[in-house]
Amino acid sequence: MPGRTHSRPTCQIDAPTLGRGLAELAEQAAAGTPDSCGATATAVLAQDPLREAAEDPTTAATHPDLSALVSVQLNSGEGPILAALDTGRPAGADDLLHDDRWPCYRARALDAGVRSTATLPFACDGLTVTVSVYGLRPGPLKKAAQGVTGLLGDLATESMARDRLYRAALAQVGQLDEALRSRPVVDQACGIVMYVLGCDADQAFDLLRRLSQRSNRKLTELAETVVHTRGRGLEKNLIAFGRSAARGPGRPASAPDRDLPE
């Protein structure tokens, strides 16, 4: 395997900050682990119950050959990274030439000249990070990796987890700010609907929400249309949709919302 080069992160979640953090961690792990020829780092978020599948891990490696070793594990579903993620404990092999637990990974590693490997897992606030170090000679890398690399992994994982939560909080603040800025126009639209249909505020908002979903338009955009026209030309559509919505889940399909102006 050629000499070590700069990290090449492949960012898929919280990019690019997370990818940079993993790249730095991989470089530091390789430099701090005796007898290692390079390192990789991966990060995966805890699966959201609302999602059908978890996102692919973000990865970084100190050499392209090592990046390929991460890929073969993710694609085959076997290897020390997957073992560490499943058990929450370090995993690896002192000599892959005589260790047949992970056939696909073993073949690719030996082809790249890697004889020993060790992976350490770290978890913090829904973020799980693995750091793997690789050796060109057989030997107990796992014990060596648990020193400096173990400390670096703990600190880096905590830092990346906090950064991710901070960015998520900023995004939520932005969404709340947008909601506050759009609230006046939605309230005005609700007032117009209340006047047209003779309904209360909750019913007016629910109707606008339903109409937004059925017309595949943002609620704010729909409200701006209602306010801009002052409800003129929409009376029949609003009344018809209000009656349609009142029929319940089994009501016949109707499409008065298609005639709303853009």
VENHUGI-V781281 format. One record per helix or strand of 3 or more residues. SS is the DSSP state (~ for helix, > for strand). FROM is the first residue (numbers start at 1). LEN is the number of residues. If there is no record, write none. Layout:
# VENHUGI-V781281
ss->{SS,SS}
from->{FROM,FROM}
len->{LEN,LEN}
This chain:
# VENHUGI-V781281
ss->{~,>,>,~,~,>,~,~,>,>,~,~,~,~,~,~}
from->{17,38,58,64,80,91,96,103,116,127,141,148,201,219,235,256}
len->{16,8,4,13,8,3,3,9,9,9,5,50,15,11,12,4}
